[in-house]
């Protein structure tokens, strides 16, 4: 018998089902790569990485539709190394946000209390098509050089558990593309999402997805330090330093400091 509880997406009380963190097709479509997620503490996630807190209505309709779109997008675009993103960006963005949100909740099971600010409710409702985004979330995409090892891999990464002040960021890596998802957080209340997106675009570098009406193709900038993809998001000290510096400036400005 399935457990009863509050659905993580629509918020309604219901019988809960099993949701796959990314999608079953990801390891199947990259059979020769290392598909990984730190929430498995270094284990491969080619198997079942799941969470049981989603109602059947959300799981079988909007979330399943997003998985199907992402799978079709993959088949159309990622059979070989590509330099341009050609996608319905609002739909692909909802799938990427879904992956980040699922991984965040799975991560919280291993690290009670959480390792990062939670994703805001309006962003979660937007994922299932139940409300506007309200500038609560942004996504940046960068491109890994073709000759780099990571260009043949896939994975997901989130906050470093040793950081006392984690960031509202997660990334999903699919062969040549790295998608960084950022969201509004109380601990970053003086830093709007658009500003975080801009800093990442300039430093990684990358380009922001148009989550309202964007459709490709568009050229994706090459990432300056692609080694961080294997080392984890916090293995890019230049990017982290720029983000922290920007956050401190915004905090000081909000407090009236010079």
RALINLIN-V787278 format. One record per backbone hydrogen bond with DSSP energy under -0.5 kcal/mol. NH is the residue of the N-H (numbers start at 0). CO is the residue of the C=O. If there is no record, write none. Layout:
((NH & CO) (NH & CO))
This chain:
((4 & 13) (6 & 11) (7 & 52) (10 & 6) (13 & 4) (15 & 2) (16 & 53) (18 & 16) (18 & 50) (20 & 48) (25 & 22) (27 & 23) (28 & 24) (29 & 25) (32 & 29) (34 & 32) (35 & 33) (35 & 153) (36 & 42) (37 & 155) (39 & 36) (40 & 37) (42 & 39) (44 & 34) (48 & 46) (49 & 47) (50 & 18) (52 & 50) (53 & 16) (55 & 14) (58 & 54) (59 & 55) (60 & 56) (61 & 56) (62 & 57) (63 & 58) (64 & 60) (65 & 61) (66 & 62) (67 & 63) (68 & 64) (69 & 65) (70 & 66) (71 & 67) (72 & 68) (73 & 69) (74 & 70) (75 & 71) (76 & 72) (77 & 73) (84 & 217) (85 & 83) (86 & 84) (88 & 86) (88 & 213) (89 & 213) (90 & 87) (91 & 87) (92 & 88) (93 & 89) (94 & 90) (95 & 91) (96 & 92) (97 & 93) (98 & 94) (99 & 95) (100 & 96) (101 & 97) (102 & 98) (103 & 99) (104 & 100) (105 & 101) (106 & 102) (107 & 103) (108 & 104) (108 & 105) (109 & 105) (109 & 106) (110 & 106) (113 & 110) (123 & 119) (124 & 120) (125 & 121) (126 & 122) (127 & 123) (128 & 125) (129 & 124) (135 & 132) (137 & 181) (139 & 179) (140 & 206) (141 & 177) (142 & 220) (143 & 175) (147 & 144) (150 & 147) (151 & 148) (152 & 149) (153 & 33) (154 & 172) (155 & 35) (156 & 170) (160 & 158) (162 & 159) (168 & 166) (169 & 180) (170 & 156) (171 & 178) (172 & 154) (173 & 171) (173 & 176) (174 & 152) (176 & 173) (177 & 141) (178 & 171) (179 & 139) (179 & 177) (180 & 169) (180 & 178) (181 & 137) (181 & 179) (182 & 167) (183 & 135) (187 & 184) (188 & 185) (190 & 187) (191 & 189) (194 & 191) (195 & 191) (196 & 192) (197 & 193) (198 & 194) (199 & 195) (200 & 196) (201 & 197) (202 & 198) (203 & 199) (204 & 200) (205 & 200) (206 & 140) (208 & 138) (210 & 208) (213 & 209) (215 & 86) (216 & 84) (217 & 84) (219 & 82) (222 & 142) (223 & 203) (224 & 203) (227 & 224) (228 & 225) (229 & 226) (230 & 226) (231 & 227) (234 & 231) (235 & 232) (236 & 234) (239 & 235) (240 & 236) (241 & 237) (242 & 238) (243 & 239) (244 & 240) (245 & 241) (246 & 242) (247 & 243) (248 & 244) (249 & 245) (250 & 246) (251 & 247) (252 & 248) (253 & 249) (254 & 250) (255 & 252) (256 & 251))
